[in-house]
Amino acid sequence: MDLLMERPSATSADLARRAELVGRAADLVPLLAANAARTDAERRVVDENMLALQEAGLLSLLRPKRFGGLQTDIRTSIEVQQQLAHGCASTSWVAGLGNASTWMVAMFLEQAQEDVWGRDPNNNICAVTSPDEATAQSVKGGGWRVSGRYRYASGSAHSQWAIIGVPFLDASGAMTGTGMGLVPMDELTIEDTWHVAGMRGTASNTLIADEVFIPAHRVLSFDEAFSSSASTPYQSIPLYRSSFGALFGLCLATTPVGVAEAAVDLVVKTVPKRKIPQTNMTQAEATTVQLLIAKAASLVDSARLHLYRATNASDEAAHQGIDMDIKTRARNGMDMTAAARYARDAIRTLTLAHGSASFADSSVLQRYWRDCETASSHLAFNDLTIEQYGKTLLDIPLGYLMQV
């Protein structure tokens, strides 16, 4: 079986289940599209979208079965997120990262999972794992008291819990490591800082922690998370052996790909109806437009292939219970960057085909362009991933930890 298309261990039942869930996502696209302008204007995913996602089970894809989740593979979650982007990029982003954050909770001790889902299995989680603007003090008897600012908390408007970064400090104040802590949202403050050109509806605002106490059972070190030695007692389940870094990188790359697919569909449908000024030709009849659309469609195909190769590599390693080697991890990072950038370039190409009308405030293509430019500019897609891949191809030591 071609790894570009599917992981070798996938069964017919896996594929049927995935198709059914992606079909549920496709059924929601008209609703999401109808609400996309309002989501953009209000700077948060509208409640109607979130309710529809929950009722369709699309916010429980990576939640453990024991808490009512579907416990699918990563590829299924990625394809659902990709399909949702055809209707609304912000909704897709919030759903994808929400599912990834749900997966993260399953890495914690069982008591922490009970805290989050024991009373309400539909609780949503957002995550900002960087502790760069945080301080923490260990508490006698266990746990940490944490203060800090956590920027870009996508989905925080609809979350009941948050995962925040925790710096581990010794008695002298020196950092000895970093980790993540689970905190109820009502113990945090949301500062309205997400004023941006695209992906406005993600509500990626800043979380403020002020002397928040996090008990020890709700803290997980990054060493555990990245070494497949997490505290969860359910490591026998393939999904929860997946790569932490790969999962989040894949989620970040997926929405741009889905938006680019939608943009190709839109332009293909509209150019036959648009006349070229001072001619009797439609845009579809112009060779230049045909070439631009072909180039854009090919870029989207390439983006999708890179996205699926990285997803399948992660899923297959988890299924086999092995850690991906350094070269596969580096290639995965390159694949994610390539997927996001190809998607971005595809939409840029489509705006050339569609002309200046692409940038009208009323244009759906303009929103696709804004959203994809913003999403693909994420730090995860910087040139470091390209450097890492090149070094591994040349057998040059990286000299730093690769978290993919």
C-alpha positions as CSV (number, residue, x, y, z in Angstrom):
1,M,0.0,0.0,0.0
2,D,1.4,3.4,-1.0
3,L,2.3,5.4,2.2
4,L,1.4,8.6,0.3
5,M,-2.2,7.4,0.2
6,E,-2.7,5.2,3.2
7,R,-0.8,3.6,6.1
8,P,-0.1,-0.1,5.6
9,S,-1.9,-1.2,8.7
10,A,-5.2,0.5,7.9
11,T,-8.1,-1.9,7.7
12,S,-11.2,-1.7,5.6
13,A,-13.1,-1.0,8.8
14,D,-10.7,2.0,9.5
15,L,-11.3,3.3,6.0
16,A,-15.1,3.0,6.2
17,R,-15.2,4.7,9.6
18,R,-13.1,7.5,8.3
19,A,-15.2,8.0,5.2
20,E,-18.3,8.2,7.4
21,L,-16.8,10.8,9.7
22,V,-15.5,12.9,6.8
23,G,-19.0,12.6,5.3
24,R,-20.4,14.1,8.5
25,A,-17.9,17.0,8.1
26,A,-19.0,17.5,4.5
27,D,-22.6,17.7,5.6
28,L,-21.7,20.6,7.8
29,V,-19.9,22.6,5.2
30,P,-23.0,24.6,4.0
31,L,-23.7,25.6,7.6
32,L,-20.1,26.7,8.2
33,A,-19.9,28.6,5.0
34,A,-23.2,30.4,5.7
35,N,-21.7,31.4,9.1
36,A,-18.2,32.2,7.9
37,A,-18.6,35.9,7.5
38,R,-20.2,36.2,10.9
39,T,-17.4,34.1,12.5
40,D,-14.9,36.4,10.8
41,A,-16.7,39.6,11.9
42,E,-17.4,38.5,15.5
43,R,-13.9,37.1,15.9
44,R,-15.1,33.8,17.4
45,V,-16.6,30.7,15.9
46,V,-20.4,31.1,16.2
47,D,-22.0,28.9,18.8
48,E,-24.2,27.3,16.1
49,N,-21.1,25.8,14.5
50,M,-19.7,24.5,17.7
51,L,-23.0,22.8,18.6
52,A,-23.2,21.2,15.2
53,L,-19.6,19.9,15.5
54,Q,-20.4,18.5,18.9
55,E,-23.6,16.8,17.8
56,A,-21.8,15.2,14.9
57,G,-19.1,13.8,17.2
58,L,-16.4,15.8,15.4
59,L,-15.0,17.3,18.6
60,S,-14.5,13.8,20.1
61,L,-12.4,12.2,17.4
62,L,-9.3,11.8,19.6
63,R,-11.0,11.5,23.0
64,P,-10.7,8.1,24.7
65,K,-13.6,5.7,24.3
66,R,-13.9,5.4,28.0
67,F,-15.0,9.0,28.1
68,G,-17.4,8.7,25.2
69,G,-14.9,9.5,22.5
70,L,-14.5,8.0,19.1
71,Q,-10.7,7.3,19.5
72,T,-9.9,7.4,15.8
73,D,-6.5,7.6,14.2
74,I,-4.7,10.9,13.4
75,R,-5.4,10.6,9.7
76,T,-9.2,10.6,10.3
77,S,-9.0,13.7,12.5
78,I,-6.9,15.4,9.8
79,E,-9.3,14.6,7.0
80,V,-12.3,15.8,9.0
81,Q,-10.5,19.1,9.8
82,Q,-9.5,19.5,6.1
83,Q,-13.1,19.0,5.0
84,L,-14.4,21.6,7.6
85,A,-12.0,24.1,6.1
86,H,-14.1,24.1,2.9
87,G,-16.8,25.9,4.9
88,C,-14.8,28.0,7.4
89,A,-11.1,28.1,8.1
90,S,-11.5,29.4,11.7
91,T,-14.0,26.6,12.6
92,S,-11.6,24.0,11.0
93,W,-8.6,25.4,13.0
94,V,-10.5,25.4,16.3
95,A,-11.9,21.9,15.8
96,G,-8.5,20.5,14.7
97,L,-6.5,22.0,17.6
98,G,-9.3,21.2,20.0
99,N,-9.1,17.5,19.0
100,A,-5.3,17.6,19.3
101,S,-5.6,19.2,22.8
102,T,-8.1,16.5,23.7
103,W,-5.5,13.9,22.7
104,M,-3.0,15.7,25.0
105,V,-5.3,15.3,28.0
106,A,-5.2,11.5,27.4
107,M,-1.4,11.7,28.0
108,F,-1.9,12.8,31.6
109,L,-2.5,10.6,34.7
110,E,-6.0,9.0,34.8
111,Q,-6.9,11.2,37.8
112,A,-6.3,14.3,35.6
113,Q,-8.5,12.9,32.8
114,E,-11.2,12.3,35.4
115,D,-11.0,15.9,36.5
116,V,-11.5,17.1,32.9
117,W,-14.1,14.6,31.6
118,G,-15.5,12.8,34.7
119,R,-18.5,15.1,35.1
120,D,-18.8,16.3,31.5
121,P,-17.2,14.3,28.7
122,N,-18.0,17.1,26.2
123,N,-15.6,19.5,27.9
124,N,-13.3,21.2,25.3
125,I,-9.7,22.0,25.8
126,C,-7.4,24.7,24.4
127,A,-3.6,24.6,24.7
128,V,-0.7,27.1,24.9
129,T,2.3,25.0,25.9
130,S,5.1,27.5,25.7
131,P,6.2,28.7,29.2
132,D,8.2,31.6,27.9
133,E,6.2,34.3,29.7
134,A,5.5,32.3,32.9
135,T,6.9,31.6,36.3
136,A,6.2,28.8,38.6
137,Q,6.9,27.9,42.3
138,S,6.8,24.4,43.6
139,V,4.3,23.9,46.4
140,K,5.0,21.9,49.5
141,G,3.1,18.7,49.3
142,G,3.1,18.7,45.5
143,G,2.1,20.8,42.6
144,W,3.0,24.2,41.2
145,R,1.7,27.8,41.6
146,V,1.9,29.4,38.2
147,S,1.7,32.9,36.8
148,G,2.1,34.1,33.3
149,R,0.8,35.1,29.9
150,Y,-0.1,32.6,27.3
151,R,-0.5,34.0,23.8
152,Y,-2.4,32.5,20.9
153,A,-4.9,30.3,22.8
154,S,-6.9,29.2,19.8
155,G,-10.4,28.0,20.7
156,S,-10.3,29.5,24.2
157,A,-13.7,31.1,23.6
158,H,-15.3,27.7,23.7
159,S,-13.1,25.8,26.1
160,Q,-13.7,24.7,29.7
161,W,-10.1,23.7,30.3
162,A,-6.7,24.9,29.2
163,I,-3.3,23.3,29.0
164,I,-0.6,25.9,29.8
165,G,3.2,25.7,29.9
166,V,4.9,25.3,33.2
167,P,8.6,26.1,33.8
168,F,10.1,23.8,36.4
169,L,12.4,25.8,38.7
170,D,14.6,24.7,41.5
171,A,15.1,26.5,44.9
172,S,17.6,28.9,43.3
173,G,15.2,29.9,40.5
174,A,17.1,28.0,37.8
175,M,15.0,26.2,35.2
176,T,15.4,22.4,35.4
177,G,12.8,21.6,32.7
178,T,9.4,22.5,31.3
179,G,6.0,20.8,31.3
180,M,2.3,21.4,30.8
181,G,-0.4,21.9,33.4
182,L,-4.2,21.4,33.1
183,V,-6.2,24.3,34.5
184,P,-10.0,25.0,34.5
185,M,-10.8,28.0,32.3
186,D,-12.6,29.7,35.2
187,E,-9.3,30.0,37.0
188,L,-7.8,32.0,34.1
189,T,-8.5,35.4,32.5
190,I,-8.8,35.9,28.8
191,E,-7.2,39.1,27.4
192,D,-8.6,40.2,24.0
193,T,-5.4,40.4,22.0
194,W,-6.3,38.6,18.7
195,H,-6.8,41.5,16.2
196,V,-5.5,40.1,12.9
197,A,-6.0,40.1,9.2
198,G,-7.0,36.4,8.8
199,M,-8.2,33.5,10.9
200,R,-10.1,36.0,13.0
201,G,-12.6,33.6,14.3
202,T,-10.1,31.4,16.1
203,A,-10.3,33.7,19.1
204,S,-6.6,33.0,19.6
205,N,-6.4,35.4,22.5
206,T,-4.1,35.5,25.5
207,L,-4.6,33.5,28.7
208,I,-3.6,35.1,32.0
209,A,-2.6,32.9,35.0
210,D,-2.3,34.7,38.3
211,E,-0.9,32.5,41.1
212,V,-2.9,29.5,39.8
213,F,-2.4,26.3,41.7
214,I,-1.9,23.2,39.6
215,P,-1.9,19.9,41.5
216,A,0.9,17.4,40.7
217,H,-1.4,14.9,39.0
218,R,-2.4,17.6,36.5
219,V,1.2,18.4,35.4
220,L,3.1,16.5,32.7
221,S,6.7,17.1,31.7
222,F,7.7,17.7,28.1
223,D,10.3,14.9,28.5
224,E,7.5,12.5,29.0
225,A,5.4,13.9,26.3
226,F,8.1,13.8,23.7
227,S,9.6,10.5,24.7
228,S,6.5,8.3,24.5
229,S,6.7,7.7,28.2
230,A,3.7,9.8,29.2
231,S,1.9,9.1,32.5
232,T,-1.2,7.7,30.8
233,P,-1.9,4.1,31.7
234,Y,-3.3,3.6,28.2
235,Q,-0.1,3.4,26.2
236,S,-1.3,0.1,24.7
237,I,-3.8,2.1,22.6
238,P,-2.0,3.0,19.3
239,L,-3.6,6.5,19.1
240,Y,-2.0,7.5,22.4
241,R,1.5,6.4,21.3
242,S,1.4,9.0,18.5
243,S,4.0,11.7,18.3
244,F,3.2,14.8,20.3
245,G,5.0,17.2,18.0
246,A,3.8,15.6,14.8
247,L,0.2,15.8,15.8
248,F,0.2,19.5,16.4
249,G,2.3,20.3,13.3
250,L,-0.2,18.3,11.2
251,C,-3.2,20.1,12.6
252,L,-1.5,23.5,11.9
253,A,-0.9,22.5,8.2
254,T,-4.3,21.0,7.6
255,T,-6.5,24.0,7.6
256,P,-4.5,25.8,4.9
257,V,-4.7,22.7,2.6
258,G,-8.5,22.5,3.1
259,V,-8.9,26.3,2.4
260,A,-6.8,25.9,-0.8
261,E,-9.0,23.1,-2.0
262,A,-12.1,25.2,-1.4
263,A,-10.5,28.1,-3.3
264,V,-9.8,25.9,-6.3
265,D,-13.4,24.7,-6.3
266,L,-14.6,28.3,-6.1
267,V,-12.5,29.6,-9.0
268,V,-13.3,26.7,-11.2
269,K,-17.0,27.3,-10.8
270,T,-16.8,31.1,-11.3
271,V,-14.4,31.7,-14.2
272,P,-16.8,30.2,-16.8
273,K,-19.3,32.9,-15.8
274,R,-17.0,35.9,-15.8
275,K,-16.3,37.8,-19.0
276,I,-12.9,39.3,-19.9
277,P,-13.4,43.0,-20.5
278,Q,-13.4,44.2,-24.1
279,T,-13.6,40.6,-25.4
280,N,-16.3,38.0,-26.1
281,M,-14.3,35.5,-24.0
282,T,-15.0,34.1,-20.6
283,Q,-12.1,33.8,-18.2
284,A,-12.3,30.0,-18.6
285,E,-11.6,30.3,-22.3
286,A,-8.4,32.2,-21.7
287,T,-5.2,30.1,-21.9
288,T,-3.5,32.2,-19.2
289,V,-6.4,31.4,-16.8
290,Q,-6.3,27.7,-17.7
291,L,-2.6,27.6,-16.9
292,L,-3.0,29.4,-13.6
293,I,-5.8,27.1,-12.5
294,A,-3.9,24.0,-13.5
295,K,-0.8,25.3,-11.6
296,A,-3.0,26.0,-8.5
297,A,-4.7,22.6,-8.6
298,S,-1.3,20.9,-8.9
299,L,0.0,22.9,-5.9
300,V,-3.0,21.7,-3.9
301,D,-2.4,18.1,-4.9
302,S,1.2,18.4,-3.8
303,A,0.1,19.9,-0.5
304,R,-2.3,17.1,0.1
305,L,0.3,14.4,-0.7
306,H,2.9,15.9,1.7
307,L,0.2,16.2,4.4
308,Y,-0.9,12.6,4.1
309,R,2.6,11.2,3.9
310,A,3.5,12.8,7.2
311,T,0.2,11.8,8.8
312,N,0.5,8.2,7.7
313,A,4.1,8.0,8.9
314,S,2.9,9.1,12.3
315,D,-0.1,6.8,12.5
316,E,2.0,3.8,11.3
317,A,4.7,4.4,13.9
318,A,2.0,4.6,16.6
319,H,0.3,1.4,15.3
320,Q,3.6,-0.5,15.5
321,G,4.5,1.0,18.8
322,I,7.8,2.5,17.6
323,D,9.4,5.9,17.7
324,M,10.0,7.5,14.3
325,D,13.7,7.8,13.5
326,I,15.3,11.2,13.2
327,K,15.2,11.2,9.4
328,T,11.5,10.4,9.3
329,R,10.8,13.1,11.9
330,A,12.8,15.6,9.8
331,R,11.0,14.7,6.7
332,N,7.7,15.0,8.5
333,G,8.6,18.5,9.5
334,M,9.5,19.4,5.9
335,D,6.3,17.8,4.7
336,M,4.1,19.9,7.0
337,T,5.9,23.1,5.9
338,A,5.6,22.1,2.3
339,A,1.9,21.4,2.6
340,A,1.2,24.8,4.2
341,R,3.4,26.7,1.7
342,Y,2.0,24.9,-1.3
343,A,-1.5,25.7,-0.1
344,R,-0.6,29.4,0.3
345,D,1.0,29.6,-3.1
346,A,-2.0,27.9,-4.7
347,I,-4.4,30.6,-3.4
348,R,-1.9,33.4,-4.5
349,T,-2.0,31.8,-8.0
350,L,-5.8,31.7,-8.0
351,T,-6.0,35.4,-7.2
352,L,-4.0,36.1,-10.3
353,A,-6.5,34.1,-12.3
354,H,-9.5,35.8,-10.7
355,G,-8.1,39.3,-10.9
356,S,-8.6,42.3,-8.7
357,A,-12.1,41.2,-7.8
358,S,-10.4,38.6,-5.6
359,F,-9.6,41.4,-3.1
360,A,-13.1,42.9,-2.7
361,D,-14.3,42.9,0.9
362,S,-17.3,40.9,-0.3
363,S,-15.2,38.2,-2.0
364,V,-15.1,34.7,-0.5
365,L,-11.7,34.2,-2.2
366,Q,-10.4,37.3,-0.3
367,R,-11.3,35.6,3.0
368,Y,-9.6,32.4,1.8
369,W,-6.5,34.4,0.9
370,R,-6.4,36.2,4.3
371,D,-7.0,33.0,6.2
372,C,-4.4,31.0,4.4
373,E,-1.8,33.7,4.5
374,T,-2.3,34.0,8.3
375,A,-2.4,30.3,9.0
376,S,0.6,29.4,6.8
377,S,2.7,32.1,8.6
378,H,2.7,30.1,11.8
379,L,6.1,29.6,13.4
380,A,5.9,25.9,12.8
381,F,6.5,26.5,9.1
382,N,9.7,28.5,9.3
383,D,12.9,27.6,7.5
384,L,14.2,25.6,10.5
385,T,12.2,22.6,9.3
386,I,13.9,22.8,6.0
387,E,17.3,23.1,7.6
388,Q,16.6,20.1,9.8
389,Y,15.6,18.0,6.8
390,G,18.7,19.0,4.8
391,K,21.0,18.2,7.7
392,T,19.5,14.7,8.2
393,L,19.9,14.0,4.5
394,L,23.6,15.0,4.8
395,D,24.0,13.1,8.1
396,I,25.0,16.4,9.8
397,P,24.1,16.4,13.6
398,L,21.2,18.7,14.4
399,G,22.7,19.9,17.7
400,Y,19.2,20.5,19.2
401,L,16.0,18.6,20.0
402,M,13.6,18.0,17.2
403,Q,10.1,18.1,18.4
404,V,8.3,16.5,15.4
